[in-house]
Amino acid sequence: MNFSDRVLRVKPSQTLAITAKAAQMRKQGIDIIGFGAGEPDFDTPDFVKEAAIKALKEGKTKYTPAAGIPELREGIAQRLKEKNSIDYKPSEVIVTPGAKMGLYEIFAVILNPGDEVIIPAPYWVSYTEQVKLCDGKPVIVEISEENDFVLTADLIENAITEKTKAVVINTPSNPTGAVIPKKELEQIAEICLKNNVMIISDECYEEFCYEGEHVSIASISPEIRDITFTVNAFSKSYSMTGWRLGWVAAPEEYIKKITVVQSQTISNPTSFAQYGALAALEDKGKFPAMMKEEFRKRRDYIVNEFLSIEGITCPVPKGAFYVFPNISAYIKGDIKNDIDFSSYLLEEAKVAVVPGSAFGKEGYIRLSYATSMENIKEGMKRIKEALKNL
């Protein structure tokens, strides 16, 4: 087999692997409670579906401009102004097939071989691998549980070298649910501006902040806006994961280059799906606000359950829909690491979780509480029973 060095550097997604294994066990008739996938259990709202169906019936099934239909770019720019207090022109916005593709396109546009990207750990699994795919070098900075996994400016400053091209900011965070406060973001922004380091701000969970408020780092000043890529998606906020629609906002010259990459790879986002996204924008956040209240109840329940288990610590996530408990006290005997621990839960408790090492943090597990309260209660019951046997 003749593979590129680039692809051999990249690891498969453990989150998707766990989900696939759980699905295979279900096919065998095994009752599995899945906490693996970060996917809301709510259906896509009907008004979004109906807008897409209408577009289909009207024949809006052809190619669109590579950067997305003009009215959607305009709608996203307006939303960023109203919700995030950032002024972007429609020409400074590109619609992408999910935020994941948008992130990859950013790395493809800004990285040369050997360029460094600072990535705080725990991190979303694809950041490091996408940087590698674009011949960059991920530089990992460790965030501590003692600080509730909140990224601090000094961690970034200490990691900057002459090869640093960008830093990835993810708030609220996947996998920890940590939310970076405005004061800390201001200090991070100042350091990046001083050192000519670009900021890639992944804000896909902004609708799900339970305490405090979400702040877009690009809103801090026009100078910070000009070194920032603001990345978001419809996937989580409107339960549109399979629709594959996100966006990137940045200075126009960067959007032009990202559009070139998009035009030469996927041509354009799916035509009729973009009309569904337009309908989502018109909702003005009412649907995600409804989901947030339900997620808050689930968060409170699952955190309290973990805190009742001897030996486990679990910071209270202030955003997103994940918990990231520390299970290192149970790594002993035949359980040599968090991967073994996760396999044990799948085999013995029939509960699917993702090992923390997938996110660059060994000794932890990630659970998504974007599932029903019924599943959460049953899953936690099974986990408690399985841990009694360790």
Secondary structure, 3 states (H helix, E strand, C coil): CCCCHHHHCCCCCHHHHHHHHHHHHHHCCCCCEECCCCCCCCCCCHHHHHHHHHHHHCCCCCCCCCCCCHHHHHHHHHHHHHHHCCCCCHHHEEEECCHHHHHHHHHHHHCCCCCEEEEEECCCHHHHHHHHHCCCEEEEEECCHHHCCCCCHHHHHHHCCCCEEEEEEECCCCCCCCCCCHHHHHHHHHHHHHCCCEEEEECCCCCCECCCCCCCHHHCCHHHHCCEEEEEECCCCCCCHHHCCEEEECCHHHHHHHHHHHHHHCCCCCHHHHHHHHHHHHCCCHHHHHHHHHHHHHHHHHHHHHHCCCCCECCCCCECCEECCECHHHCCCCCCCHHHHHHHHHHHHCEECEEHHHHCCCCEEEEECCCCHHHHHHHHHHHHHHHHCC
